[in-house]
Amino acid sequence: MEAKLLSASSPPSFVVHVATKFSRPSFVLTSLTREFPVFKLQSVHASSNPIVSKTTKVRNSLIRQEDNIIFSLVERAQYCYNENTYDPEAFSMDGFHGSLVGRYTNSDEHPFFPDDLPDHVLPPSEYPQQKKEMMAIGNYISTAVCDTICLQALSKRIHYGKYVAECKYRASPYDYEAAIREQDRDRLMNLLMNLLTYPLVEESIKKRVEIKTMTYGQVVKDDVLKDDERDPVYRIKPSLVANIYGDWIMPLTKEVQVEYLLRRLDLDRLQGN
Ligand SMILES: O=C(O)C(=O)C[C@]1(C(=O)O)C=C[C@@H](O)C=C1
């Protein structure tokens, strides 16, 4: 029963029974949390445990998402920085003040700065001249599209921290509750991250990302049958992608976990538990 409920795929709202030694009541997950996961690897051993298997699914998703992130960065690397793409003065034209790419109208896209979104309109057809000019800009639009794809992949991955945090919370809710009630960010971070093991986990994630980037981002030589002793050429520096993981992606995923848990009891309250 629990396993069945836990494996439900993203219904808008569904009931989950959480069995703990204190026998907590069931609660309803709304689209606020949508799917979710759970865990505490150190204290749960049986993989038949639905919490552990959900955790495994979430972690596997994080690993798969690495591929999207790497591919999107490899694509982006074919263009220059192209600062003009984001300079509102660079393309100023009467009647058009929007961004080059309209996004974040979809519920599964999370803007990083929701209060600061520009209008997302391309010049409407009443402005054929502007539209033509816009098309002539060429690389700037491609750059903006690539950036958008990168940001979507990054945002999805970073916000997956909600599911990671939900897994950790479900595995041992009582470990977290005092820190949540006190809104103690540092304590939550310490509870979420086992300081003994996480540095090693992070190193291994970075190494895996670097190796994947070497594989996906390597330029394949023209004549694959000819012996070629030259060093491989990469479309993006593999260590750069690994560092993006270490300096941005994992720290932000951790922040999302903390922010999610800080509101975790409100969620129960809203749902009457
Ligand atoms: O898997 C976890 O437990 C996480 O907290 C996720 C994650 C990650 O972003 O990949 C976050 C920080 C860690 O140090 C390692 C992993």
PDBQT file of the ligand as one rigid body, heavy atoms in Angstrom, charges set to zero:
ROOT
HETATM    1  O1  LIG A 301      22.269  13.512  -2.183  1.00  0.00    +0.000 OA
HETATM    2  C1  LIG A 301      22.187  14.265  -1.222  1.00  0.00    +0.000 C 
HETATM    3  O2  LIG A 301      22.054  13.879  -0.058  1.00  0.00    +0.000 OA
HETATM    4  C2  LIG A 301      22.235  15.684  -1.427  1.00  0.00    +0.000 C 
HETATM    5  O3  LIG A 301      22.178  16.420  -0.479  1.00  0.00    +0.000 OA
HETATM    6  C3  LIG A 301      22.380  16.212  -2.837  1.00  0.00    +0.000 C 
HETATM    7  C4  LIG A 301      23.757  16.757  -3.100  1.00  0.00    +0.000 C 
HETATM    8  C5  LIG A 301      23.852  17.164  -4.584  1.00  0.00    +0.000 C 
HETATM    9  O4  LIG A 301      23.572  18.297  -4.873  1.00  0.00    +0.000 OA
HETATM   10  O5  LIG A 301      24.204  16.306  -5.391  1.00  0.00    +0.000 OA
HETATM   11  C6  LIG A 301      23.937  17.977  -2.299  1.00  0.00    +0.000 C 
HETATM   12  C7  LIG A 301      24.993  18.199  -1.568  1.00  0.00    +0.000 C 
HETATM   13  C8  LIG A 301      25.907  17.175  -1.277  1.00  0.00    +0.000 C 
HETATM   14  O6  LIG A 301      27.007  17.495  -0.641  1.00  0.00    +0.000 OA
HETATM   15  C9  LIG A 301      25.844  15.999  -2.091  1.00  0.00    +0.000 C 
HETATM   16  C10 LIG A 301      24.787  15.766  -2.832  1.00  0.00    +0.000 C 
ENDROOT
TORSDOF 0
